[in-house]
């Protein structure tokens, strides 16, 4: 798992290796809650469309998807 910070959000990036080969990416999004002084999950293990030949490509796709979700909707509770 990799974690990237985007403003008040954290992207938790995961890619699972498939038995038949390739990688299946997922992204979870956490937003910092100042009142709780901690991050809260606002999107849990969102599946990214597509299967990728490498772990790196899967993580890049998960990053793009996470950033797109933040830009388009600003995930809420």
CORCOR-V593136 format. One record per residue. RES is the residue in one small letter. OMEGA is omega as a letter, one per 20 degrees, with the letter a starting at -180 (none if undefined). D_CENTER is the distance of its C-alpha to the mean C-alpha in Angstrom with 1 decimal. Layout:
BEGIN
<<RES;OMEGA;D_CENTER> <RES;OMEGA;D_CENTER>>
END
This chain:
BEGIN
<<x;r;9.7> <x;r;8.9> <x;r;8.3> <x;r;8.6> <x;r;10.6> <x;a;11.1> <x;a;14.3> <x;a;14.1> <x;r;10.4> <x;r;8.2> <x;r;4.6> <x;a;4.7> <x;a;4.4> <x;r;7.0> <x;r;9.8> <x;r;12.9> <x;a;16.2> <x;a;18.3> <x;a;21.9> <x;a;23.3> <x;a;21.3> <x;a;18.1> <x;a;14.5> <x;a;12.2> <x;r;8.4> <x;r;5.7> <x;r;2.2> <x;a;4.1> <x;r;5.7> <x;r;9.0> <x;r;12.0> <x;r;15.1> <x;a;18.2> <x;r;21.3> <x;r;23.6> <x;a;22.0> <x;a;21.1> <x;r;17.8> <x;r;14.2> <x;r;13.7> <x;r;10.9> <x;r;10.8> <x;a;8.3> <x;r;8.5> <x;r;7.0> <x;r;6.9> <x;r;8.7> <x;a;8.6> <x;r;12.3> <x;r;14.3> <x;a;15.1> <x;a;15.4> <x;a;18.3> <x;r;16.7> <x;a;13.9> <x;r;13.6> <x;r;13.4> <x;r;10.7> <x;r;8.4> <x;r;9.8> <x;r;9.0> <x;r;5.3> <x;r;5.9> <x;a;8.5> <x;r;7.0> <x;r;4.8> <x;r;8.2> <x;r;10.2> <x;r;9.3> <x;a;10.2> <x;a;13.2> <x;a;14.5> <x;a;14.4> <x;a;13.5> <x;r;12.0> <x;r;14.9> <x;none;15.9>>
END
